[in-house]
Amino acid sequence: MFFSIFSPKGGVGKTTLSLALAEAFSYNYKTCVVEFDFSPGDFAVILNLDTSKSITGISAGKPVENLIQTPKNKKFDVILGGYPGEYEKITPDDFNRMINVLKNLYDVLILDIQPNFMEICIDAVNTSDKVLLVVEDNLAVSARINGFLEWLTVNNLSDLSNFVFLRNKMLNKTPVYLDKIKYKLPIIYSVPFIKRLNGYQDKRLFYHTRKIMRLLVSGV
């Protein structure tokens, strides 16, 4: 199973949900989460990992297996993202080789894509079982989502058939701004706003990511 997670707007909880889903899947499946983020990403700090081992190693011809790290006391594995400008060293062939190796090594592969979407991810997104677009129901997020989906379709980069919305920090059951998006994607799940969230390991969030996991496994 291969899932991509993306939002064109930062601050919506994409990284937290990516790690929380990796945690949920890891209890039943061999799981790896790849941080495709060069802003830089947050995985190294959150998980206390070695920044000398990162995704940029694939551009130097390093075996993908040598880039994998396992956070302390965790069952899932991780490949860290890089720093600004480093993504330019990675060719589409490098990236696709990494994805193919990881799909053979793991039951579940999760690709956490940075907010500034890069075309190098297009093949991976199109071969994902599901692309989870993380959204909050506000005007800024909805406007950016609409623009991103417009860009994909106008340029014939995706038919959006495997795209779904994953609502986060839900305050109202009935969407307001999401209903104004031109592209009506299904909402796979709505995660309520959790006060004083204690990161991706928060038990209240785990309750919801386990539900999302079951939906993804069932192919919904």
C-alpha positions in Angstrom: 0.0 0.0 0.0 1.3 3.4 -1.0 -0.1 6.7 0.2 1.0 10.3 -0.5 0.1 13.1 1.9 0.1 16.7 0.8 -1.3 20.2 1.4 -0.3 23.3 -0.6 -0.7 25.3 2.7 1.6 24.9 5.6 0.4 24.6 9.2 -2.6 22.3 8.5 -1.1 19.4 10.4 0.2 17.4 7.5 3.5 16.3 9.1 1.7 15.4 12.3 -0.8 13.3 10.5 1.9 11.6 8.4 3.7 10.5 11.5 0.6 9.5 13.3 -0.5 7.4 10.4 2.9 5.7 10.2 2.5 5.0 13.9 -1.0 3.5 13.4 0.0 1.3 10.5 3.2 0.1 12.1 1.3 -2.0 14.7 0.0 -4.2 11.9 2.2 -3.6 8.9 5.9 -3.0 8.1 5.8 0.7 7.5 8.1 3.4 6.2 7.4 7.2 5.9 9.5 9.3 3.5 9.9 13.0 4.2 10.0 14.7 0.8 10.6 18.1 2.3 13.5 20.5 1.7 12.2 23.5 3.6 13.8 21.8 5.6 11.4 19.3 7.2 10.7 18.6 10.8 11.2 14.8 11.1 14.9 15.0 12.3 14.0 17.2 15.2 10.7 15.5 16.1 12.3 12.0 15.9 15.8 12.8 16.9 17.4 11.3 13.8 20.8 11.6 12.1 20.6 14.4 9.5 23.7 13.0 7.7 21.4 10.2 6.4 18.8 11.7 4.2 16.9 11.4 0.9 19.7 13.3 -0.9 21.8 10.2 -0.6 20.0 8.7 -3.6 21.5 11.4 -5.9 24.9 10.1 -4.9 24.0 6.6 -5.8 23.8 5.3 -2.2 21.7 2.2 -1.7 18.2 3.2 -0.5 18.5 0.7 2.4 21.5 2.8 3.8 19.2 5.9 4.1 16.6 4.3 6.3 16.5 5.0 10.0 14.3 3.7 12.8 13.3 6.2 15.5 13.9 5.1 19.1 11.2 2.9 20.5 9.2 3.0 17.2 8.1 0.2 14.9 8.1 2.4 11.7 11.1 3.4 9.6 11.9 6.8 8.2 13.9 8.5 5.4 14.6 12.1 6.2 14.2 15.0 3.8 16.9 17.5 3.0 17.8 21.2 3.0 16.7 24.0 0.6 18.2 23.5 -2.9 19.2 19.9 -2.4 16.2 18.5 -4.2 17.7 19.8 -7.4 20.3 17.1 -7.1 17.6 14.4 -7.3 16.6 13.2 -10.7 13.2 11.7 -11.4 14.9 8.4 -12.0 16.6 8.6 -8.6 13.3 9.3 -7.0 11.4 6.6 -8.7 14.1 4.1 -8.0 13.8 4.9 -4.3 10.0 4.6 -4.3 10.2 1.2 -6.1 12.8 -0.2 -3.7 10.7 0.9 -0.7 7.5 -0.5 -2.1 9.3 -3.9 -2.3 10.6 -3.6 1.2 7.5 -2.5 3.1 3.8 -3.3 3.4 3.0 0.4 3.7 4.8 3.4 2.2 3.8 6.9 3.2 5.2 9.9 1.2 5.0 13.2 3.1 5.3 15.9 0.4 6.3 19.5 1.2 3.8 22.3 0.7 5.7 23.6 -2.4 4.8 20.7 -4.6 7.5 19.6 -7.1 6.8 17.9 -10.4 9.3 15.2 -9.5 6.6 13.7 -7.3 4.0 13.4 -10.1 4.8 9.8 -10.9 4.7 8.8 -7.3 1.4 10.6 -6.7 -0.2 9.0 -9.7 0.8 5.5 -8.6 -0.3 6.1 -5.0 -3.3 4.1 -3.8 -4.6 7.3 -2.3 -3.4 10.9 -2.2 -4.6 12.5 1.1 -5.0 16.2 0.6 -5.0 17.6 4.2 -7.3 20.5 4.5 -8.7 22.9 7.1 -12.1 24.4 6.3 -11.0 28.0 5.9 -10.7 30.3 2.9 -6.9 30.4 2.6 -6.5 26.6 2.5 -9.5 26.1 0.2 -8.2 28.7 -2.3 -4.8 27.0 -2.4 -6.2 23.6 -2.8 -8.4 24.8 -5.6 -5.4 26.3 -7.4 -3.3 23.2 -7.0 -6.0 20.9 -8.4 -6.6 23.3 -11.2 -2.8 23.2 -12.0 -2.8 19.4 -12.1 -5.8 19.1 -14.3 -5.0 21.9 -16.8 -1.6 20.5 -17.3 -2.9 16.9 -17.6 -0.7 15.8 -14.7 -3.4 13.8 -12.9 -7.0 12.9 -13.3 -7.5 13.2 -9.5 -9.1 9.7 -9.4 -7.0 8.7 -6.4 -7.3 12.0 -4.5 -9.4 12.4 -1.4 -9.7 15.2 1.2 -8.6 14.5 4.8 -10.1 17.2 7.0 -8.1 18.2 10.0 -8.8 20.4 13.0 -12.5 20.2 12.2 -14.7 22.7 14.2 -18.0 22.4 12.3 -19.4 19.1 10.9 -20.8 20.9 7.8 -18.0 22.2 5.5 -18.2 25.9 4.6 -15.3 26.8 2.3 -14.5 23.2 1.1 -17.9 23.2 -0.6 -16.7 26.1 -2.7 -13.8 24.2 -4.2 -14.3 23.5 -7.9 -13.1 19.9 -7.7 -15.5 17.9 -5.4 -13.2 15.2 -4.0 -14.6 12.8 -1.4 -13.8 13.5 2.2 -12.3 10.3 3.6 -12.3 11.4 7.2 -12.7 14.5 9.4 -10.3 14.8 12.4 -11.8 17.1 15.1 -9.8 19.9 16.6 -7.9 18.6 19.5 -7.1 21.0 22.3 -3.5 21.0 23.5 -2.5 18.3 21.0 0.7 16.5 22.3 2.2 15.9 18.8 1.8 12.9 16.6 1.9 10.5 19.6 -1.2 12.0 21.3 -3.6 9.1 22.1 -6.6 11.2 21.1 -5.1 11.6 17.6 -4.2 7.9 17.5 -7.8 7.0 17.9 -8.6 8.8 14.7 -5.6 7.7 12.7 -6.5 4.1 13.4 -9.9 4.7 11.9 -8.3 6.4 8.9 -5.9 3.4 8.6 -8.8 1.0 8.4 -10.5 3.0 5.7 -7.4 3.1 3.7 -6.8 -0.6 4.0 -10.4 -1.3 3.0 -9.8 0.7 -0.2 -12.4 3.4 0.5 
